[in-house]
Amino acid sequence: MRRLSNSDVESLRYALDTHADKTFDELFIESHNDPAYIAANGGAMRYEDLLALDDPQRQEKARYLGEVASSAVL
């Protein structure tokens, strides 16, 4: 059986703390107003569009995501 990493658990906690009390409509509006969703224009979202624009390590993170994205398990 596969176990969750500490960062998986942290991410799930954050998601629950942030979104658990929202309605479907609130989640829909929030997600569809996200710049990454808008930039996808109905297609696939790019990983780098999910990174904060003001992140000083944005380019480094985008480069890393480009290298490992093809082996991601969904």
N, C-alpha and C positions, 0 to 999 in steps of 0.2 A: 504494500500500500504506500502510495506517495504521500509525503507529509508536506505541510506548508512551512516555508521558511519564515524567519522572524520578520523579514520585510513584507512577505505576503500577508501575514497577520496584521502588521501595522497598516498596510494599505486597506485591508478589509475593514479594520476598525475606523479608519479615517472616513471611508466611504459610508459606513453605517452612521457614524456621528454626524456627517455632513448632509446625508440625503435620506435617512430613514423616515423622517416625518413629512417628506414632500409628496404631493399628489402626482399622479401621472402627468397631468397638464403642466405642473411646475417643472418636472424633470424634462418633459418634452421641450418646453420653451428654453430652459437653461442649456440643454444639449444642442438645440438647433441654433442658438445664438453664439455658440462657441466658434471662435475664429477658425479652428481646424476643420470644423464641419462645414462652415461657409466656404472655405478655400477648396474643399473637395468637390463642390458644385455637383453633388449627387453621385460622385464616384468614390473611390477609396481614399480614405484620409492618409496623409503622409505622416510618418512618425515625427519628423522634425517640426511639423506644424503643431504638435501637441506640447512642445517645449516652450517654456516662458521666453518671451522675446528679450526680457531684461536679464536673463540668466547669463552670467559671464562665461559659463562653460557650455553654452548652447551649441556652438559649432563642433566642439569636441564630442559632445553627447550625440549630436546628429550623425557625425562620422561613425561613431561606434554603433549606433542603431542601424546604419546602413550596412555595416559589416555583419551584424548578427541577425538581422531581421529575417533573412531567408531560412534560418534554422529555428525560428520561434515555433513553439508548440501552442496551438490554440485549442 
